[in-house]
Amino acid sequence: MTDKEKILQYLEYKGINLNKFSISTGLSPRFFSSGKSLSVENLRIIANVYSDLSIEWVVLDKGKMLKNVAPEIEVLHEPKVKYQSTNEIVLELVKQNGDLREEIGRLKNDVKILCKNS
């Protein structure tokens, strides 16, 4: 299987059509029909956009198609109570996300005010 065929296999697995691939990477839809292998630059672009794709699998045919990408979750504030389940952690993170969005909104307003006053 060629490098490009592997990328196509990945896209099919992820349910990503060629149009979405082209838009997200900036590579032409004709990318797959031109040339036999990927350039290093195109591989970098694809790897940056699709970070769960194993480049080692694409290039060297080693390992699995997908990297073991586990998001690093850091609870920003020490919890007062130990969590009993993943759902409780998710709920805490959702709450923290809302708090952070509110803070970002306040900071954006502050910046607008500062820009008008300068």
Protein Blocks (a to p, Z undefined) as FASTA:
>chain_A
ZZklmmmmmmmmnopafklmmmmnopafklmmgojbdcfklmmmmmmmmmmbcfklmmno
pajfbdcdddddddfbacfbdcfbfklmmmmmmmmmmmmmmmmmmmmmmmmmmmmmZZ
